[in-house]
Amino acid sequence: MTSSQRRSSAIQKTRGFSTIRKEVFPWIGYILPALLIYSVFMAYPLISSIGMSLFSANGVDGSTFVGFDNYIKLFSQGEHAVRYWGALGNTFYFFLIHMVIQNILGLLFALLLSSPYQKGSSVYRTIIFIPATLAVLVTGYLWKLILNPQWGAVNMLLKNLGLDAVAFAWLGEPEIALTVISLVSSWQWVGMPTMIFLAGLQTIPEDLFEAARIDGANGKQLLWNIKLPLLLPIVGIVSVLTFVNNFNAFDVVFAMENVNGAPMYSTDLLGTLFYRVGIAGQHPVGIPDRGMGAAIATITFFILILGVQLIQRFTRSREAR
């Protein structure tokens, strides 16, 4: 290679490095802070929690490596398994109530508010969304007062109407306590899917409706053939948000029933079970088992991943049809 060729090669390498420095280095500067924050506040705690689940860390004996013993206890051994499977079933039920009541009502409200014949829609939007702006602990405590069996507004109204037979102890009956809490939570958060569905409806081009009306389509056909199919991506988003939020639910149960799963563990969710085991400590010992709590959190994390993937796959398959 001649000296001129070597010089040309060196110049090309310098230019190439200069181009990389100008194009790549700024992106590294943009990404690095977010990556550091994600690593410190999300990735590291997650990995630490998974690692802790392999230990028995109960605050007395320190940390003892037990392998998968915490998971075996949760799935198949005695009181731990009974409490875990009960909380898991209650959490799924809590989620299903929100999917059926909260999201269907949200879609119905969005369809009504998007109607061109609906007057005062801005007022109704505000009324529907106001509960979502309130603190969960506040609304939970207020509803606890409203549902009080002795002097709560619900039972007082029922008794005044001569319906004493249905004036229940709403939060004291194991058969209905979780349903009542789920309905209270659905009432508070129905404004969120309403606003999301309403935003999705407003993005549908009006030309599609005009063309369908020209072809003779009625309101029902517009709903089933245009609105709902085009809302499927929004339905997927709302379903994922509902699934994640409800599997992390804690505060509404804490406000209305504390964290002991009363009555008779019928309101015990994964969030309250985790708090009781890993932070507050199980009664009567009262000693937190951080390893068992980390195992509950780890299983919940993988359930969330699996659930989100299944919801997204189902939504995409429906969109492809």
N, C-alpha and C positions, 0 to 999 in steps of 0.2 A: 504494500500500500504506500503510495507516494505521500509526501508531506501535505500536498494540497488536499488529498482525499482524507487524510487524518484530520486536517483542520476542518474540513467540511463536516466530517462525522462528529467532531467535538461540538461544532456550532449547532448541529441538529439535536444532539443530546441536551445541550444547554437550553435550546428553545423548547424541547419537549419537557424538560424539568420545569421551566418557567411557566409553560402552559398548565401543567399539572398543579403547580403551586397556586396559580391564579384561579383555576376552576375547582380544584378539589379541596384545598385548604379552607376556603370560606365555608364550605359545607360541613367540614369537620368541626369548625368553630360553632356552627349553628346546632349541630347534632349533639356535641359533647355535653353541654349543660343538661339537656333533657335526658341523655343517657345516664349521666351521673345521678340525677334526681331519681330516675326510675330504678337504678341499681341500689341506691341507698334506702329508698323508702318502700320499694315493692319487691324487687328481686331478692335482696338480702334477707328481709323478714320472711319471705316465702320459703326460701331454702333453709333458713334457720328453723322455721316451724316444722318443716318436713323432717329435718334432722332431730329436733327435739321429740318428735312423736315416737322415736325409737328408744327413748329413755323413760324411766320412771322418775320424774322430778316432783316429789310431793312436799318439798319444803322441810322435811324432817330427816329423811335418809339421804338428802342431796340428790345427785343425778346418778342413776344406775342404768347401764345399758341393758335393755330387755328385748331388743330386736322388734319383731312384729307382735309381741305379746299384747300391747295396747289394742291393736286392731283385732286380735283374736278375742279379747275380752268384750270389745264393743259388738262384735258380730255374733258371738256364740256363748258367752259365759255369764250366767246368773243375772244379777241386778243391772250390771252395765249393759248387757244386751237388751234387756227388757226396756230400760229407759231410752236407749239409743234408737231401737226400732220404733218405739212409740213416738219419739220426737220426729223421726224421719217421716213416718206416716202422717203425723199432724202437719208437718211442713208442706208436704205434697197437697194435702187437703186445703191448707191455707192458700197455696198457690192456685189451685183449681177454682176456688171461690172467686179470687181476683180475676182470673181469666174469664170466667163465665159472667160474673156480675159487673165488675169494674169495666172491663174492656168492651163488653157488648153494650153497656150503657154509654160508654164513651163514644163508641161508633154511632149509636143512635142519636146522641146529643149533637155530634158533629154533623150528621146528615140533616138534622133539623135546623141547626144554626147556619148551614151553608145554603139553605133554601132561599131563593130570591124573594119569596113571599113572607119571610120571617121578619117581623118588625121588632126593633129593640134588641137585636142579636148581641150587640156589645154589652148591654146590661146583663143578659143571660150568661154570656161568657164570663163576666166578672163574678156573678153569683156562683157559677159552677166551679170556678177556679179558686175562689177565696179559701175554702178549706185546705187546699194544698199549700197555702202560704203560711199556715199556722204550725206551730211546733207540735210534733206528734205527742209528746208528753202532756202538753196542755189539752189537746183534743181528747186524748185517752182518758185523762182525769175527769174532764167535763162529762164525757159519756158514762164514766163510772158513776158519777153523781146522778145523771139522768136515769140510769138503769137500776139505781138502788131499789131493792125490793120493798122497803118500808115507805120511803117518802120520795122516791124518784118520780120524775115527770111522766115516764111511760106507764108505770103501774098505776099512778094516780088517775091518769086519763082513762085507762082501761077499767078501773073500778068505778069511775063516774059514769062510764057508758054501760055499766052492768056486766062487764066481761071479767069478773073476778077469776073465772076458771083459767084464763090465759094470762093472768098477772104473775108471771114466773119470777123466780130468783135468777135473772138472766145470766149472771156471771157465777152463779153457784151450782148450776146443774151441769154435770159432766157431759150430758148428751148434746147440749146446745151452746155451751160457753165458747168454744172455739169458733163456731159458726157466727155467733154474735160479734166476737172480736174481729173476725174476717170481714163482716158486713160493715162494721165501723171503719175499718181500714180502707175498704173499697169506697165508702162514702167520702172519706177524706181525699183519696188520690184519684177519683174519677176524672177530675179536671185535667190531669196530665194526658191520658190517652185521648180525651176530647180535643185538646189543643193540637196534639200531634196528628190525629185523623183529620181535623179541620184544615190544618196546613196542607196535608196531602190532597184533600179534595180541591183546595183552591189552586193547586198546581196543574190540575187536569184542564187541558185547553177547551174553551167554550165551543170551539169549532166542532169537536166531536159530538157534543150534545145537539148542536144545531143540525148537523148532518143526520144524526139518528132521528131527530124529530121530523125532519123532512121525509125520511123513509117510513114514518108512521110509528115510531117507537113510543111507548107510553112510559110513565114514571117507573113502573116496576122493571121494565126491560132496560131502562137507563141504569138502574141500580145494579142489576145482576150482570149485565153485559159490558158496562163501561166503568162504573164507579168501583165496584168491588174488585174486579180483576186488576185495575190500575192501582188499587190500594194494597195489593198483596205485599209489596216490599215494606210498606208502612206497618202492616199487620205483623210482619216478621220482626221489625224493630221493636214494636210495642210488646210483643211476646217475649223477646229476649230481655228487655228492661224489666218486665213484670217478673220473669223467672229469677233473674239475679236479685232484684230488690226483695222478693218474698223469701228467698232462701237465706237472705241475710237479715231477716226481720228479727227485731228484738224489742225496740222501744215501745211499740203499741201494747205488747203483752206485758212488758214491765210496768207500764202505766196503769193497766187495767187489772192485772192479776199478779203482779210481782214476778219473780223468776223461779218460783217453786213449782210451776206447772199446775197450780190449783185451778179447779178442784180435781183431785186424784190424777194429776199429771195429764189431764185432758187438753190443756192449753200449752203443753211443753213443746217448744220448737227447737230446732238445732241451735239457734242463737242463744236461747235461754239455757239449754243443756250445756253448751260450751262455757257460758259464763259461770254457771253453777259449779261445773267440774274444774275448769282450768283457772278461774279467778277467785270466786267467792269460797269455793270449797264445799263438798257434799256434806249434807247433814247426816248423822250427828257429829261426825269427826270434825268437819269444818276446816280441813286442810286442803288447799288447792293442789291438784295433781296436774302440773303443767304439761307433762308428757301425754296424759290422757286427753287433756284439752287440745293439745296440738294435733293429736290423732283425729279428733272430731273435726277440727278445722281443715286438716288435710283432705279428709274424705269429702267434706263439703266442697272444697275447691275443685276436686276432680269431678264431682257431680255437676257442678256449675259448668265446667268445660264441656262435659259430655252433653248436658242439656242444651247449651247454646249451639253446639255443633248439630244436634238433631233438629232443633228448631230451624236453623239456617238451611239445612239440607232439605227439610220438608217444604219450606217456603220457596226455595229455588226450584224444586221439582214441580210445585204448583204453578210457578211463573212460566216454566218451560212448556207447559201444556197448551 
